[in-house]
């Protein structure tokens, strides 16, 4: 198979994986959210804690998100780009979620997402995730 076809196939697989992850977030499916994430994942997030190390800390960030979001959660991919090599890939996305502001009304929050993946045992595993919002 030509190299360009292999790269495209990998990029499509990663895109599908990220879309499944976002769906799991919306459905509050924590097992689905954690799937395909490394035990030693490093995440930079918008609300504190700004840094989460390891799957247990990563899991706690979603508990915080769910405590301030609607049911089902709003967590939408607005634009997604994926670049894949043989063993390493990254994805960059523009996203939107809805969260409570100051514990009161729900507001839309546009944010950026960057995901770094490594191919481990023929599966794409998320090793780094970074959520950010533009500085004002």
NUGUDO-129038 format. One record per atom (N, C-alpha, C): residue in three letters; x, y, z. Coordinates in nm, 4 decimals, padded with zeros to 6 digits. Layout:
> ALA,X,Y,Z;
...
! end
This chain:
> UNK,00.0862,-00.1181,00.0000;
> UNK,00.0000,00.0000,00.0000;
> UNK,00.0902,00.1237,00.0000;
> UNK,00.0628,00.2212,-00.0835;
> UNK,00.1444,00.3432,-00.0876;
> UNK,00.1438,00.4160,00.0477;
> UNK,00.2560,00.4819,00.0786;
> UNK,00.2703,00.5502,00.2071;
> UNK,00.1607,00.6540,00.2310;
> UNK,00.1219,00.7276,00.1275;
> UNK,00.0167,00.8289,00.1426;
> UNK,-00.1149,00.7642,00.1843;
> UNK,-00.1445,00.6462,00.1317;
> UNK,-00.2676,00.5760,00.1697;
> UNK,-00.2630,00.5290,00.3139;
> UNK,-00.1459,00.4838,00.3577;
> UNK,-00.1303,00.4395,00.4964;
> UNK,-00.1494,00.5574,00.5916;
> UNK,-00.0867,00.6716,00.5590;
> UNK,-00.1013,00.7906,00.6437;
> UNK,-00.2471,00.8342,00.6508;
> UNK,-00.3147,00.8343,00.5375;
> UNK,-00.4557,00.8738,00.5349;
> UNK,-00.5394,00.7794,00.6201;
> UNK,-00.5133,00.6490,00.6092;
> UNK,-00.5868,00.5510,00.6897;
> UNK,-00.5648,00.5757,00.8391;
> UNK,-00.4406,00.6051,00.8779;
> UNK,-00.4105,00.6322,01.0185;
> UNK,-00.4794,00.7605,01.0650;
> UNK,-00.4766,00.8630,00.9820;
> UNK,-00.5410,00.9896,01.0177;
> UNK,-00.6916,00.9718,01.0344;
> UNK,-00.7535,00.8931,00.9490;
> UNK,-00.8977,00.8665,00.9605;
> UNK,-00.9252,00.7887,01.0897;
> UNK,-00.8413,00.6907,01.1211;
> UNK,-00.8596,00.6130,01.2441;
> UNK,-00.8492,00.7027,01.3674;
> UNK,-00.7538,00.7941,01.3674;
> UNK,-00.7379,00.8866,01.4813;
> UNK,-00.8570,00.9809,01.4892;
> UNK,-00.8992,01.0325,01.3762;
> UNK,-01.0168,01.1215,01.3735;
> UNK,-01.1386,01.0497,01.4326;
> UNK,-01.1612,00.9260,01.3926;
> UNK,-01.2732,00.8485,01.4463;
> UNK,-01.2581,00.8274,01.5969;
> UNK,-01.1367,00.8002,01.6407;
> UNK,-01.1108,00.7809,01.7837;
> UNK,-01.1431,00.9081,01.8626;
> UNK,-01.1037,01.0229,01.8106;
> UNK,-01.1304,01.1502,01.8791;
> UNK,-01.2806,01.1802,01.8776;
> UNK,-01.3470,01.1524,01.7683;
> UNK,-01.4926,01.1734,01.7623;
> UNK,-01.5641,01.0819,01.8618;
> UNK,-01.5176,00.9575,01.8758;
> UNK,-01.5757,00.8654,01.9753;
> UNK,-01.5510,00.9159,02.1171;
> UNK,-01.4321,00.9700,02.1415;
> UNK,-01.3972,01.0263,02.2725;
> UNK,-01.4911,01.1436,02.3061;
> UNK,-01.5113,01.2342,02.2103;
> UNK,-01.5994,01.3494,02.2332;
> UNK,-01.7434,01.3025,02.2589;
> UNK,-01.7861,01.2002,02.1880;
> UNK,-01.9198,01.1441,02.2107;
> UNK,-01.9296,01.0869,02.3520;
> UNK,-01.8252,01.0177,02.3952;
> UNK,-01.8236,00.9627,02.5313;
> UNK,-01.8312,01.0755,02.6342;
> UNK,-01.7628,01.1869,02.6087;
> UNK,-01.7715,01.3021,02.6993;
> UNK,-01.9155,01.3503,02.7075;
> UNK,-01.9795,01.3674,02.5917;
> UNK,-02.1179,01.4164,02.5903;
> UNK,-02.2116,01.3220,02.6655;
> UNK,-02.1866,01.1916,02.6536;
> UNK,-02.2748,01.0926,02.7158;
> UNK,-02.2368,01.0600,02.8605;
> UNK,-02.1350,01.1283,02.9116;
> UNK,-02.0867,01.1027,03.0484;
> UNK,-02.0430,00.9574,03.0665;
> UNK,-01.9858,00.9026,02.9612;
> UNK,-01.9345,00.7658,02.9606;
> UNK,-01.7865,00.7725,02.9986;
> UNK,-01.7581,00.7707,03.1277;
> UNK,-01.6218,00.7900,03.1758;
> UNK,-01.5268,00.6818,03.1251;
> UNK,-01.5742,00.5583,03.1155;
> UNK,-01.4892,00.4516,03.0610;
> UNK,-01.4504,00.4838,02.9169;
> UNK,-01.5438,00.5366,02.8399;
> UNK,-01.5157,00.5759,02.7027;
> UNK,-01.4217,00.6943,02.6946;
> UNK,-01.4350,00.7872,02.7892;
> UNK,-01.3461,00.9034,02.7936;
> UNK,-01.2025,00.8592,02.8212;
> UNK,-01.1852,00.7640,02.9108;
> UNK,-01.0519,00.7186,02.9507;
> UNK,-00.9893,00.6217,02.8513;
> UNK,-01.0724,00.5581,02.7696;
> UNK,-01.0227,00.4590,02.6733;
> UNK,-00.9153,00.5224,02.5844;
> UNK,-00.8151,00.4464,02.5523;
> UNK,-00.7065,00.4890,02.4629;
> UNK,-00.6225,00.6028,02.5196;
> UNK,-00.6206,00.6169,02.6513;
> UNK,-00.5339,00.7142,02.7164;
> UNK,-00.4272,00.6390,02.7952;
> UNK,-00.3046,00.6888,02.7898;
> UNK,-00.1919,00.6251,02.8573;
> UNK,-00.2049,00.6379,03.0089;
> UNK,-00.1550,00.5385,03.0800;
> UNK,-00.1535,00.5438,03.2275;
> UNK,-00.0783,00.6664,03.2767;
> UNK,00.0242,00.7083,03.2028;
> UNK,00.1057,00.8222,03.2445;
> UNK,00.0739,00.9490,03.1658;
> UNK,-00.0509,00.9625,03.1223;
> UNK,-00.0916,01.0796,03.0438;
> UNK,-00.0566,01.2089,03.1180;
> UNK,-00.0177,01.3088,03.0408;
> UNK,00.0056,01.4433,03.0920;
> UNK,-00.0989,01.5329,03.0280;
> UNK,-00.1764,01.6049,03.1108;
> UNK,-00.2781,01.6943,03.0561;
> UNK,-00.2622,01.8335,03.1144;
> UNK,-00.2719,01.9336,03.0260;
> UNK,-00.2804,02.0732,03.0660;
> UNK,-00.4247,02.1143,03.0418;
> UNK,-00.4874,02.1758,03.1419;
> UNK,-00.6305,02.2065,03.1329;
> UNK,-00.6554,02.3538,03.1609;
> UNK,-00.7768,02.3983,03.1368;
> UNK,-00.8151,02.5372,03.1599;
> UNK,-00.8422,02.5618,03.3085;
> UNK,-00.9356,02.4883,03.3706;
> UNK,-00.9562,02.5141,03.5137;
> UNK,-00.8511,02.4396,03.5964;
> UNK,-00.8234,02.4870,03.7159;
> UNK,-00.7305,02.4135,03.8025;
> UNK,-00.7839,02.2740,03.8322;
> UNK,-00.6962,02.1768,03.8457;
> UNK,-00.5509,02.1924,03.8370;
> UNK,-00.5071,02.2087,03.6915;
> UNK,-00.4130,02.2957,03.6686;
> UNK,-00.3674,02.3215,03.5322;
> UNK,-00.2892,02.2049,03.4737;
> UNK,-00.2304,02.1220,03.5608;
> UNK,-00.1536,02.0058,03.5170;
> UNK,-00.2084,01.8820,03.5859;
> UNK,-00.2340,01.7786,03.5073;
> UNK,-00.2747,01.6485,03.5619;
> UNK,-00.1765,01.5450,03.5102;
> UNK,-00.1244,01.4649,03.6026;
> UNK,-00.0281,01.3611,03.5658;
> UNK,-00.0862,01.2249,03.6007;
> UNK,-00.1003,01.1412,03.5022;
> UNK,-00.1512,01.0074,03.5244;
> UNK,-00.3009,00.9986,03.5027;
> UNK,-00.3453,00.8757,03.4785;
> UNK,-00.4847,00.8505,03.4435;
> UNK,-00.5814,00.8836,03.5573;
> UNK,-00.5424,00.8610,03.6822;
> UNK,-00.6311,00.8922,03.7946;
> UNK,-00.6558,01.0415,03.8057;
> UNK,-00.5505,01.1232,03.7930;
> UNK,-00.5692,01.2689,03.7976;
> UNK,-00.6505,01.3165,03.6773;
> UNK,-00.6245,01.2583,03.5603;
> UNK,-00.6998,01.2924,03.4393;
> UNK,-00.8487,01.2634,03.4612;
> UNK,-00.8779,01.1492,03.5189;
> UNK,-01.0165,01.1099,03.5466;
> UNK,-01.0857,01.2141,03.6356;
> UNK,-01.0156,01.2648,03.7358;
> UNK,-01.0741,01.3638,03.8277;
> UNK,-01.1117,01.4933,03.7556;
> UNK,-01.0382,01.5292,03.6497;
> UNK,-01.0720,01.6515,03.5769;
> UNK,-01.2087,01.6394,03.5108;
> UNK,-01.2451,01.5175,03.4692;
> UNK,-01.3759,01.4983,03.4063;
> UNK,-01.4869,01.5030,03.5092;
> UNK,-01.4601,01.4565,03.6290;
> UNK,-01.5587,01.4677,03.7370;
> UNK,-01.5880,01.6156,03.7635;
> UNK,-01.4844,01.6991,03.7611;
> UNK,-01.5013,01.8433,03.7780;
> UNK,-01.5824,01.9017,03.6620;
> UNK,-01.5489,01.8620,03.5396;
> UNK,-01.6220,01.9119,03.4224;
> UNK,-01.7700,01.8764,03.4322;
> UNK,-01.7997,01.7513,03.4661;
> UNK,-01.9389,01.7082,03.4733;
> UNK,-02.0156,01.7792,03.5840;
> UNK,-01.9482,01.8198,03.6904;
> UNK,-02.0167,01.8896,03.7996;
> UNK,-02.0612,02.0301,03.7582;
> UNK,-02.0054,02.0814,03.6474;
> UNK,-02.0439,02.2160,03.6040;
> UNK,-02.1037,02.2165,03.4635;
> UNK,-02.1474,02.0999,03.4140;
> UNK,-02.2031,02.0962,03.2790;
> UNK,-02.3435,02.0378,03.2792;
> UNK,-02.4125,02.0650,03.1681;
> UNK,-02.5478,02.0156,03.1504;
> UNK,-02.5467,01.8654,03.1220;
> UNK,-02.6660,01.8054,03.1247;
> UNK,-02.6809,01.6660,03.0843;
> UNK,-02.7791,01.6612,02.9674;
> UNK,-02.7405,01.6087,02.8510;
> UNK,-02.6056,01.5635,02.8181;
> UNK,-02.5109,01.6822,02.8070;
> UNK,-02.3834,01.6549,02.8250;
> UNK,-02.2830,01.7613,02.8200;
> UNK,-02.2675,01.8118,02.6768;
> UNK,-02.2457,01.9408,02.6637;
> UNK,-02.2121,01.9989,02.5336;
> UNK,-02.0600,01.9898,02.5219;
> UNK,-02.0132,01.9217,02.4183;
> UNK,-01.8692,01.9026,02.3968;
> UNK,-01.8520,01.8713,02.2492;
> UNK,-01.8442,01.9770,02.1698;
> UNK,-01.8522,01.9626,02.0248;
> UNK,-01.7205,01.9965,01.9557;
> UNK,-01.6860,01.9142,01.8583;
> UNK,-01.5712,01.9412,01.7726;
> UNK,-01.6190,02.0334,01.6616;
> UNK,-01.5564,02.1481,01.6504;
> UNK,-01.5951,02.2424,01.5454;
> UNK,-01.5045,02.2324,01.4238;
> UNK,-01.3780,02.2007,01.4493;
> UNK,-01.2797,02.1834,01.3423;
> UNK,-01.1721,02.0901,01.3957;
> UNK,-01.1256,01.9959,01.3130;
> UNK,-01.0278,01.8982,01.3588;
> UNK,-00.9274,01.8701,01.2480;
> UNK,-00.7993,01.8783,01.2833;
> UNK,-00.6909,01.8427,01.1914;
> UNK,-00.6077,01.7342,01.2571;
> UNK,-00.5717,01.6337,01.1798;
> UNK,-00.4922,01.5218,01.2296;
> UNK,-00.3711,01.5046,01.1393;
> UNK,-00.2555,01.4842,01.2007;
> UNK,-00.1330,01.4530,01.1282;
> UNK,-00.0735,01.3282,01.1915;
> UNK,-00.0475,01.2262,01.1098;
> UNK,00.0011,01.0992,01.1625;
> UNK,00.1279,01.0556,01.0908;
> UNK,00.2218,01.0076,01.1712;
> UNK,00.3397,00.9404,01.1189;
> UNK,00.3242,00.7921,01.1464;
> UNK,00.4347,00.7200,01.1438;
> UNK,00.4280,00.5763,01.1691;
> UNK,00.3986,00.5443,01.3154;
> UNK,00.4611,00.6204,01.4067;
> UNK,00.4518,00.5886,01.5489;
> UNK,00.4002,00.7039,01.6341;
> UNK,00.3969,00.8236,01.5779;
> UNK,00.3561,00.9422,01.6530;
> UNK,00.2568,01.0215,01.5692;
> UNK,00.1579,01.0803,01.6362;
> UNK,00.0580,01.1620,01.5677;
> UNK,00.0131,01.2742,01.6599;
> UNK,-00.0444,01.3762,01.6006;
> UNK,-00.1065,01.4809,01.6819;
> UNK,-00.2326,01.5292,01.6132;
> UNK,-00.3199,01.5834,01.6945;
> UNK,-00.4452,01.6389,01.6446;
> UNK,-00.4653,01.7744,01.7095;
> UNK,-00.5185,01.8669,01.6333;
> UNK,-00.5505,01.9998,01.6840;
> UNK,-00.6945,02.0297,01.6476;
> UNK,-00.7685,02.0822,01.7441;
> UNK,-00.9113,02.1052,01.7206;
> UNK,-00.9565,02.2361,01.7838;
> UNK,-01.0598,02.2910,01.7252;
> UNK,-01.1370,02.3977,01.7884;
> UNK,-01.2625,02.3313,01.8412;
> UNK,-01.2950,02.3587,01.9663;
> UNK,-01.4029,02.2892,02.0356;
> UNK,-01.4969,02.3904,02.1002;
> UNK,-01.6117,02.3399,02.1412;
> UNK,-01.7067,02.4202,02.2198;
> UNK,-01.7691,02.3306,02.3251;
> UNK,-01.7761,02.3844,02.4467;
> UNK,-01.8489,02.3167,02.5530;
> UNK,-01.9368,02.4207,02.6223;
> UNK,-02.0256,02.3752,02.7064;
> UNK,-02.1106,02.4638,02.7854;
> UNK,-02.0874,02.4311,02.9320;
> UNK,-02.0549,02.5339,03.0098;
> UNK,-02.0264,02.5150,03.1520;
> UNK,-02.0942,02.6250,03.2326;
> UNK,-02.1104,02.5991,03.3622;
> UNK,-02.1652,02.7016,03.4506;
> UNK,-02.0594,02.8074,03.4762;
> UNK,-02.1029,02.9321,03.4711;
> UNK,-02.0127,03.0427,03.5002;
> UNK,-02.0423,03.0923,03.6407;
> UNK,-01.9422,03.0912,03.7254;
> UNK,-01.9579,03.1327,03.8659;
> UNK,-02.0690,03.0549,03.9347;
> UNK,-02.0884,02.9288,03.8937;
> UNK,-02.1876,02.8438,03.9571;
> UNK,-02.3313,02.8779,03.9235;
> UNK,-02.3547,02.9680,03.8288;
> UNK,-02.4911,03.0125,03.7984;
> UNK,-02.5363,02.9695,03.6595;
> UNK,-02.5341,03.0630,03.5665;
> UNK,-02.5844,03.0376,03.4316;
> UNK,-02.4845,02.9579,03.3481;
> UNK,-02.5383,02.8830,03.2520;
> UNK,-02.4533,02.8117,03.1580;
> UNK,-02.4074,02.9068,03.0481;
> UNK,-02.2805,02.8953,03.0113;
> UNK,-02.2247,02.9769,02.9032;
> UNK,-02.1480,02.8859,02.8076;
> UNK,-02.1459,02.9261,02.6802;
> UNK,-02.0654,02.8542,02.5819;
> UNK,-01.9202,02.8950,02.5988;
> UNK,-01.8324,02.7967,02.5899;
> UNK,-01.6891,02.8210,02.6020;
> UNK,-01.6210,02.7609,02.4797;
> UNK,-01.5626,02.8471,02.3976;
> UNK,-01.4828,02.7999,02.2852;
> UNK,-01.3417,02.7763,02.3357;
> UNK,-01.2835,02.6615,02.3008;
> UNK,-01.1487,02.6313,02.3462;
> UNK,-01.0723,02.5553,02.2390;
> UNK,-00.9417,02.5488,02.2617;
> UNK,-00.8531,02.4774,02.1700;
> UNK,-00.8133,02.3458,02.2349;
> UNK,-00.7933,02.2457,02.1524;
> UNK,-00.7539,02.1135,02.1995;
> UNK,-00.6374,02.0647,02.1152;
> UNK,-00.5329,02.0183,02.1811;
> UNK,-00.4226,01.9517,02.1130;
> UNK,-00.4034,01.8171,02.1800;
> UNK,-00.3934,01.7126,02.0978;
> UNK,-00.3742,01.5765,02.1473;
> UNK,-00.2510,01.5179,02.0803;
> UNK,-00.1636,01.4578,02.1607;
> UNK,-00.0466,01.3865,02.1088;
> UNK,-00.0683,01.2381,02.1336;
> UNK,-00.0402,01.1576,02.0329;
> UNK,-00.0632,01.0133,02.0413;
> UNK,00.0632,00.9371,02.0017;
> UNK,00.0806,00.8200,02.0615;
> UNK,00.1871,00.7271,02.0242;
> UNK,00.1223,00.5945,01.9866;
> UNK,00.1789,00.5291,01.8886;
> UNK,00.1269,00.3987,01.8493;
> UNK,00.1925,00.2931,01.9384;
> UNK,00.1112,00.2261,02.0178;
> UNK,00.1580,00.1256,02.1113;
> UNK,00.0782,-00.0016,02.0855;
> UNK,00.1493,-00.1112,02.0584;
> UNK,00.0824,-00.2386,02.0281;
> UNK,-00.0249,-00.2214,01.9213;
> UNK,00.0092,-00.1443,01.8180;
> UNK,-00.0765,-00.1221,01.7016;
> UNK,-00.2040,-00.0427,01.7326;
> UNK,-00.2045,00.0294,01.8468;
> UNK,-00.3183,00.1164,01.8809;
> UNK,-00.2675,00.2571,01.9075;
> UNK,-00.3458,00.3565,01.8698;
> UNK,-00.3107,00.4949,01.8987;
> UNK,-00.3514,00.5269,02.0418;
> UNK,-00.2542,00.5654,02.1232;
> UNK,-00.2751,00.5939,02.2647;
> UNK,-00.2447,00.7418,02.2901;
> UNK,-00.3351,00.8102,02.3579;
> UNK,-00.3168,00.9519,02.3903;
> UNK,-00.2179,00.9616,02.5060;
> UNK,-00.1079,01.0328,02.4818;
> UNK,-00.0060,01.0506,02.5848;
> UNK,-00.0050,01.1925,02.6407;
> UNK,-00.0595,01.2868,02.5642;
> UNK,-00.0662,01.4269,02.6100;
> UNK,-00.1931,01.4898,02.5539;
> UNK,-00.2593,01.5655,02.6391;
> UNK,-00.3806,01.6382,02.5982;
> UNK,-00.3696,01.7779,02.6556;
> UNK,-00.4039,01.8763,02.5742;
> UNK,-00.3912,02.0158,02.6163;
> UNK,-00.5169,02.0921,02.5756;
> UNK,-00.5882,02.1434,02.6743;
> UNK,-00.7063,02.2263,02.6523;
> UNK,-00.6641,02.3691,02.6862;
> UNK,-00.7019,02.4660,02.6041;
> UNK,-00.6660,02.6047,02.6325;
> UNK,-00.7721,02.6986,02.5788;
> UNK,-00.7748,02.8179,02.6367;
> UNK,-00.8634,02.9227,02.5875;
> UNK,-00.7779,03.0435,02.5544;
> UNK,-00.8230,03.1238,02.4596;
> UNK,-00.7446,03.2436,02.4245;
> UNK,-00.7359,03.3393,02.5440;
> UNK,-00.6201,03.4009,02.5588;
> UNK,-00.6046,03.5034,02.6645;
> UNK,-00.6824,03.6278,02.6232;
> UNK,-00.7404,03.6940,02.7208;
> UNK,-00.8171,03.8151,02.6915;
> UNK,-00.7449,03.9378,02.7371;
! end
